[in-house]
Amino acid sequence: MFRVLITRELLGTPGFYSSLPRITEKVMFPFSNSAMTNVMLPRVVMCIVRERLTSKIYRLDKSLGEKPIDNVGTLQLFILVIVVYSCRVIVVTGAAGYIGSHVCKELLDIGHSVIAIDNLSTGKHQFLDQRALFYKGNIQNRDFLISTLSKFERGSIKGVIHLAGLKFASESVKNPLSYYETNSSGTQMILSVMQDFDIQNVVFSSSCSVYGDVFAQKPVSESENLKPISPYGKSKLFAESFIQDAVNSLGFRAISLRYFNVAGGTPGVSCDLSRFNIFPNLFRAATDELQFDVYGNQYETQDGTCVRDYVDVRLLANAHIFCLESLLTGRDLDLVYNLGSGVGNSVYEIIRVVSEVTGIEIKAKLKAPRLGDPSQILADVTKAKRDLAWNHSISLEEIVESGWNSWKYFRDRIV
């Protein structure tokens, strides 16, 4: 199979994975135990030239000869690059979740095969990409993981994107042991089974909750003291520690991505359904004519309401793939990165934008501030920009519009 050769400029381009033209051919991928399936293997060499008018797509045959196939018309990318794709088998845990479904789509769109693992406790069947190979089970169950990975030829699985977990800080206070079992012990089990199958590349879904309450007005960098206050934050920090030990002692290659507040969506892929997050609650308020609770308006911010950093789920999905490809190609990267927009939006600002995008006036009710809510948390994404070609080019209005459209798409199907 061919190696993947992609420039970081292209990998950092929003929508690159889903929009890249390609030619595919059906091939049979050698799964063990007679578990055979058709996968789409893009074998494309694409020249993107510094001209707006024309470009050619060429097929790379076995003798490395180039044969013109098609004229693709105007291209808006002005960089010279040759792209050669190969099919890899990637495990995605939490594949039926809000973020996991977007990651699966991007992987599948560029020709990888995906082993999709989810127990569907919070994930949805409707979010599963039908091109993926789905296995239902818990990541804490060693026998399930071994049985699943044993269906594939040893050495064919190149990496794991580990997204499965419980994700709500307030809920974790009520059910702390469940969070430690799923997020911490579950990660330990994933790493243990990866070691058994000689899989050494993992991208981990961490959280800005590992920082705890940060009351400073400046953006939070990866070097900030780690003082999580909820079992959720602690469970993610424990998982990060397990991964670091696997890197230091077992030869693993890993990146932990500390997300800030994920938002947006894609109709037909997934939407955020959480009752703990601001955007789905605002969409519920809009569609069901409910009031929206605002907790405090006396914070030291421009309009008195809390300010948070929101990151687009589509860019976040692309970042996972960039990180995995970097690990697979041996790039020397740090172990942890913040992912956010680096820009803050207040609660009142978000209410205004949601009202404008939906055309529905949101009725807000002021309530007392919640204990422990910091006035502002923003991501310092300097490292991500430097190493991951991270560029959060999507505006708040675009995030709200994509989230609202995906909410409407899934409302009658799931919500």
C-alpha positions as CSV (number, residue, x, y, z in Angstrom):
1,M,0.0,0.0,0.0
2,F,1.1,3.6,-0.6
3,R,2.2,5.9,2.2
4,V,0.2,9.0,3.0
5,L,2.2,12.1,1.9
6,I,0.2,15.3,2.8
7,T,1.5,18.7,3.6
8,R,0.6,20.3,6.9
9,E,-0.8,23.3,5.0
10,L,-3.4,21.1,3.4
11,L,-4.2,19.2,6.5
12,G,-4.9,22.4,8.3
13,T,-7.3,23.6,5.6
14,P,-11.0,23.6,6.9
15,G,-13.0,21.0,5.0
16,F,-10.0,19.5,3.2
17,Y,-10.8,15.9,4.0
18,S,-14.4,16.0,2.9
19,S,-13.9,18.2,-0.2
20,L,-10.8,16.6,-1.7
21,P,-11.6,15.1,-5.1
22,R,-10.5,11.6,-5.5
23,I,-10.9,8.4,-7.6
24,T,-11.6,5.2,-5.8
25,E,-11.5,1.6,-6.7
26,K,-12.9,-1.4,-4.8
27,V,-10.4,-3.7,-3.3
28,M,-10.6,-6.6,-0.9
29,F,-8.9,-5.9,2.4
30,P,-7.4,-9.1,4.0
31,F,-9.3,-9.6,7.3
32,S,-8.5,-12.7,9.2
33,N,-11.1,-15.5,10.1
34,S,-12.6,-15.0,6.6
35,A,-14.1,-11.7,7.7
36,M,-13.8,-10.0,4.3
37,T,-15.3,-6.7,3.3
38,N,-15.2,-4.3,0.4
39,V,-13.4,-1.1,1.3
40,M,-12.8,2.0,-0.9
41,L,-9.1,2.5,-1.4
42,P,-8.3,5.9,-2.9
43,R,-5.1,5.7,-4.9
44,V,-4.7,9.2,-6.2
45,V,-1.9,11.5,-7.0
46,M,-3.2,15.0,-7.0
47,C,-1.3,18.0,-8.3
48,I,-2.6,21.3,-7.0
49,V,-0.8,24.0,-9.0
50,R,-0.6,27.7,-8.6
51,E,-3.2,28.4,-11.2
52,R,-6.9,29.1,-10.8
53,L,-8.0,27.7,-14.2
54,T,-7.2,24.0,-14.5
55,S,-5.6,21.1,-12.7
56,K,-5.3,17.5,-13.5
57,I,-5.9,14.4,-11.4
58,Y,-3.6,11.5,-12.2
59,R,-3.7,7.9,-11.3
60,L,-0.5,6.3,-9.9
61,D,-0.2,2.8,-11.4
62,K,2.2,0.2,-10.1
63,S,5.0,1.3,-12.3
64,L,4.6,4.8,-11.0
65,G,3.6,6.0,-14.4
66,E,1.2,8.9,-14.6
67,K,-2.0,8.8,-16.7
68,P,-4.3,11.7,-17.1
69,I,-7.9,10.9,-15.9
70,D,-9.9,14.0,-15.5
71,N,-9.9,17.8,-15.5
72,V,-11.3,19.0,-12.2
73,G,-11.6,22.7,-13.0
74,T,-10.9,25.7,-10.8
75,L,-9.1,24.9,-7.5
76,Q,-8.9,27.5,-4.8
77,L,-5.8,26.1,-3.1
78,F,-2.7,27.7,-4.3
79,I,0.0,25.3,-3.2
80,L,2.0,22.7,-5.0
81,V,1.6,19.3,-3.4
82,I,1.4,15.6,-4.4
83,V,-1.0,13.5,-2.4
84,V,-0.8,9.8,-2.3
85,Y,-3.5,8.0,-0.3
86,S,-3.5,4.5,1.3
87,C,-6.1,2.7,3.2
88,R,-5.5,2.2,6.9
89,V,-7.6,0.5,9.5
90,I,-8.3,2.8,12.5
91,V,-10.2,2.1,15.7
92,V,-12.6,4.8,16.9
93,T,-14.1,4.4,20.4
94,G,-17.2,6.4,21.1
95,A,-17.9,6.3,17.4
96,A,-21.7,6.9,17.7
97,G,-21.2,10.0,19.7
98,Y,-21.4,13.7,18.8
99,I,-17.7,14.1,18.2
100,G,-17.0,10.4,17.3
101,S,-19.4,10.4,14.4
102,H,-17.7,13.5,12.8
103,V,-14.3,11.8,13.2
104,C,-15.6,8.6,11.6
105,K,-17.0,10.6,8.7
106,E,-13.7,12.3,8.0
107,L,-11.7,9.1,8.2
108,L,-14.0,7.3,5.9
109,D,-14.2,10.1,3.4
110,I,-10.5,9.9,2.8
111,G,-10.6,6.1,2.4
112,H,-9.6,4.7,5.8
113,S,-11.5,1.7,7.2
114,V,-13.0,2.4,10.6
115,I,-13.6,-0.1,13.4
116,A,-16.4,1.8,15.3
117,I,-16.8,0.9,18.9
118,D,-19.6,2.2,21.1
119,N,-21.9,0.8,23.8
120,L,-24.7,3.2,22.7
121,S,-25.3,4.4,26.3
122,T,-25.2,8.0,25.1
123,G,-24.3,7.5,21.4
124,K,-27.0,7.0,18.8
125,H,-27.5,4.4,16.1
126,Q,-28.6,7.3,13.8
127,F,-25.1,8.8,14.3
128,L,-23.2,5.7,13.1
129,D,-21.7,5.9,9.6
130,Q,-22.9,2.9,7.7
131,R,-19.5,2.6,6.0
132,A,-17.9,1.8,9.3
133,L,-17.6,-1.7,10.9
134,F,-19.6,-1.3,14.1
135,Y,-19.1,-3.4,17.2
136,K,-21.3,-2.7,20.3
137,G,-19.6,-3.1,23.7
138,N,-17.9,-1.5,26.6
139,I,-14.3,-0.4,26.5
140,Q,-13.8,-1.7,30.1
141,N,-14.6,-5.2,28.8
142,R,-11.3,-6.8,27.9
143,D,-12.9,-9.9,26.3
144,F,-15.0,-7.7,24.1
145,L,-12.0,-5.7,22.9
146,I,-9.9,-8.7,22.2
147,S,-12.7,-10.5,20.4
148,T,-13.3,-7.4,18.2
149,L,-9.7,-6.7,17.3
150,S,-9.0,-10.4,16.7
151,K,-11.3,-10.2,13.7
152,F,-8.6,-8.2,11.9
153,E,-5.3,-9.3,10.5
154,R,-2.6,-8.6,13.1
155,G,-0.6,-5.5,12.2
156,S,-3.4,-4.1,10.0
157,I,-4.8,-1.8,12.7
158,K,-2.6,1.3,12.7
159,G,-4.0,3.5,15.4
160,V,-6.8,4.3,17.9
161,I,-8.7,7.5,18.3
162,H,-10.1,7.1,21.8
163,L,-13.2,9.3,22.3
164,A,-15.4,7.0,24.5
165,G,-16.2,8.3,27.9
166,L,-18.6,10.1,30.2
167,K,-18.4,13.8,29.8
168,F,-20.5,15.9,32.2
169,A,-18.8,17.5,35.2
170,S,-21.9,18.1,37.3
171,E,-23.1,14.6,36.8
172,S,-19.7,13.2,37.8
173,V,-20.2,14.7,41.3
174,K,-23.3,12.6,41.8
175,N,-21.8,9.4,40.2
176,P,-18.0,9.7,40.6
177,L,-17.2,6.0,40.5
178,S,-18.9,5.6,37.1
179,Y,-16.6,8.3,35.7
180,Y,-13.5,6.8,37.1
181,E,-14.5,3.3,35.8
182,T,-15.3,4.5,32.3
183,N,-12.9,7.3,31.7
184,S,-9.8,6.2,33.7
185,S,-10.1,2.4,33.9
186,G,-11.6,2.3,30.4
187,T,-8.5,4.1,29.0
188,Q,-6.2,1.8,30.9
189,M,-8.0,-1.2,29.3
190,I,-7.7,0.3,25.8
191,L,-4.0,0.8,26.3
192,S,-3.5,-2.7,27.6
193,V,-5.3,-4.3,24.6
194,M,-3.4,-2.0,22.2
195,Q,-0.2,-3.4,23.7
196,D,-1.4,-6.9,23.2
197,F,-2.1,-6.2,19.5
198,D,1.1,-4.2,18.9
199,I,-0.9,-1.0,18.2
200,Q,1.2,2.0,19.4
201,N,-0.6,5.1,18.1
202,V,-3.4,6.7,20.1
203,V,-5.1,10.1,20.0
204,F,-7.0,10.7,23.2
205,S,-10.0,12.9,23.9
206,S,-9.2,14.9,27.0
207,S,-10.7,18.0,28.4
208,C,-10.0,21.5,29.6
209,S,-11.6,20.3,32.9
210,V,-8.2,19.1,33.9
211,Y,-7.3,22.7,34.6
212,G,-10.0,23.1,37.2
213,D,-11.2,26.6,38.1
214,V,-9.0,29.1,36.3
215,F,-9.9,32.7,37.3
216,A,-7.2,34.4,35.4
217,Q,-8.3,36.6,32.5
218,K,-5.5,35.4,30.2
219,P,-5.9,32.3,28.0
220,V,-5.0,29.0,29.6
221,S,-1.9,27.3,28.2
222,E,-0.9,23.6,28.5
223,S,1.6,24.5,31.2
224,E,-1.1,25.7,33.5
225,N,-1.3,23.9,36.9
226,L,-3.6,20.9,36.7
227,K,-6.1,21.1,39.5
228,P,-9.4,19.5,38.4
229,I,-12.2,20.0,40.8
230,S,-14.8,17.4,39.5
231,P,-14.5,13.7,39.2
232,Y,-14.9,14.2,35.5
233,G,-11.8,16.4,35.3
234,K,-9.9,14.1,37.6
235,S,-10.8,11.0,35.6
236,K,-9.5,12.6,32.4
237,L,-6.3,13.6,34.1
238,F,-5.8,10.1,35.4
239,A,-6.3,8.8,31.8
240,E,-3.7,11.3,30.5
241,S,-1.3,10.0,33.2
242,F,-1.8,6.4,32.0
243,I,-1.1,7.5,28.4
244,Q,2.1,9.4,29.4
245,D,3.4,6.3,31.2
246,A,2.7,4.2,28.1
247,V,4.6,6.6,26.1
248,N,7.5,6.8,28.5
249,S,7.8,3.1,29.2
250,L,6.1,1.1,26.4
251,G,7.0,2.9,23.3
252,F,3.6,4.3,22.6
253,R,3.1,7.4,20.4
254,A,0.3,9.5,21.7
255,I,-1.4,12.9,21.7
256,S,-4.0,14.1,24.3
257,L,-6.3,16.9,23.0
258,R,-7.8,19.1,25.7
259,Y,-11.0,20.4,24.2
260,F,-12.7,23.5,25.3
261,N,-16.5,23.8,24.6
262,V,-17.4,21.8,21.4
263,A,-20.3,23.2,19.3
264,G,-21.7,23.1,15.8
265,G,-22.8,20.1,13.8
266,T,-23.5,18.5,10.5
267,P,-26.9,17.4,9.2
268,G,-26.9,13.7,8.5
269,V,-23.9,13.2,10.8
270,S,-24.8,14.2,14.3
271,C,-25.8,17.0,16.6
272,D,-25.2,17.8,20.3
273,L,-28.0,16.5,22.4
274,S,-26.6,17.2,25.9
275,R,-28.8,18.8,28.5
276,F,-25.7,20.2,30.1
277,N,-24.5,22.3,27.1
278,I,-25.6,25.8,26.2
279,F,-26.3,25.3,22.5
280,P,-28.7,22.3,22.6
281,N,-30.5,23.9,25.5
282,L,-30.9,27.1,23.5
283,F,-32.2,25.1,20.5
284,R,-34.7,23.4,22.8
285,A,-35.8,26.8,24.1
286,A,-36.3,27.9,20.5
287,T,-38.2,24.9,19.3
288,D,-40.2,24.2,22.4
289,E,-40.8,27.8,23.4
290,L,-39.1,27.4,26.7
291,Q,-37.2,30.0,28.7
292,F,-33.5,29.8,29.0
293,D,-31.8,30.2,32.3
294,V,-28.9,32.6,32.6
295,Y,-26.8,32.1,35.8
296,G,-25.5,35.4,36.9
297,N,-24.9,38.8,35.1
298,Q,-22.4,40.4,37.6
299,Y,-19.2,38.8,36.4
300,E,-16.2,40.9,35.4
301,T,-16.9,40.6,31.7
302,Q,-18.1,43.0,29.1
303,D,-21.8,42.3,29.6
304,G,-21.6,40.6,33.1
305,T,-22.3,37.0,31.9
306,C,-19.8,34.2,31.8
307,V,-17.4,34.0,28.8
308,R,-16.4,30.7,27.2
309,D,-14.3,29.4,24.3
310,Y,-16.2,27.4,21.7
311,V,-14.6,25.1,19.2
312,D,-16.2,23.9,16.0
313,V,-16.8,20.1,16.0
314,R,-15.8,19.8,12.3
315,L,-12.5,21.4,12.8
316,L,-12.0,19.3,15.9
317,A,-12.6,16.1,13.9
318,N,-10.0,17.2,11.3
319,A,-7.5,17.9,14.2
320,H,-7.8,14.3,15.4
321,I,-6.9,13.0,11.9
322,F,-4.0,15.4,11.6
323,C,-2.7,14.2,14.9
324,L,-3.1,10.5,14.0
325,E,-1.4,11.0,10.6
326,S,1.4,12.9,12.4
327,L,2.0,10.0,14.8
328,L,1.9,7.5,11.9
329,T,4.5,9.4,10.0
330,G,6.8,9.8,12.9
331,R,6.5,13.6,13.5
332,D,7.9,14.8,16.8
333,L,5.0,16.4,18.6
334,D,4.2,17.2,22.2
335,L,2.0,15.0,24.3
336,V,-0.8,17.5,25.0
337,Y,-2.5,20.3,23.1
338,N,-5.3,22.7,23.8
339,L,-8.0,22.9,21.1
340,G,-10.3,26.0,21.1
341,S,-11.0,29.1,19.2
342,G,-8.9,31.3,21.4
343,V,-11.8,33.7,21.4
344,G,-14.4,34.2,24.1
345,N,-18.2,34.5,23.7
346,S,-20.5,35.5,26.5
347,V,-23.8,33.9,27.4
348,Y,-25.8,37.0,26.3
349,E,-23.8,37.2,23.0
350,I,-24.6,33.5,22.3
351,I,-28.3,34.1,23.0
352,R,-28.4,37.0,20.6
353,V,-26.7,35.1,17.8
354,V,-28.9,32.0,18.3
355,S,-32.0,34.3,18.1
356,E,-30.7,35.9,14.9
357,V,-29.8,32.6,13.2
358,T,-33.1,30.8,14.2
359,G,-35.3,33.8,13.8
360,I,-36.8,32.9,17.1
361,E,-36.5,35.2,20.1
362,I,-35.1,33.4,23.1
363,K,-36.6,34.3,26.4
364,A,-33.9,34.5,29.1
365,K,-34.5,34.3,32.8
366,L,-31.8,35.5,35.2
367,K,-30.9,33.2,38.0
368,A,-28.3,33.3,40.8
369,P,-24.7,32.5,39.8
370,R,-23.7,28.8,40.1
371,L,-21.0,28.1,42.7
372,G,-17.6,27.7,41.1
373,D,-18.4,29.2,37.7
374,P,-15.3,31.2,36.7
375,S,-16.0,34.4,34.8
376,Q,-13.9,33.5,31.8
377,I,-12.0,30.5,30.4
378,L,-10.2,30.8,27.1
379,A,-7.8,28.4,25.3
380,D,-4.2,29.4,24.5
381,V,-3.8,27.6,21.2
382,T,-0.3,28.8,20.4
383,K,1.1,25.3,20.4
384,A,-1.7,23.9,18.3
385,K,-1.2,26.7,15.7
386,R,2.6,26.0,15.7
387,D,2.5,22.2,15.5
388,L,-1.0,21.1,14.3
389,A,-1.6,23.7,11.6
390,W,-4.6,24.7,13.8
391,N,-6.7,27.5,12.4
392,H,-10.1,28.1,13.9
393,S,-11.4,30.0,11.0
394,I,-15.1,29.4,11.6
395,S,-17.1,32.2,13.2
396,L,-19.7,31.9,16.0
397,E,-22.5,32.6,13.5
398,E,-21.3,29.7,11.4
399,I,-21.1,27.4,14.4
400,V,-24.6,28.3,15.5
401,E,-26.0,27.9,12.0
402,S,-24.4,24.4,11.5
403,G,-25.6,23.4,15.0
404,W,-29.1,24.7,14.4
405,N,-29.4,22.9,11.0
406,S,-28.2,19.6,12.5
407,W,-30.6,20.0,15.4
408,K,-33.5,20.5,13.0
409,Y,-32.4,17.5,10.9
410,F,-32.2,15.1,13.9
411,R,-35.1,16.6,15.9
412,D,-37.8,14.4,14.5
413,R,-35.4,11.4,14.2
414,I,-34.0,11.4,17.8
415,V,-34.6,14.5,19.9
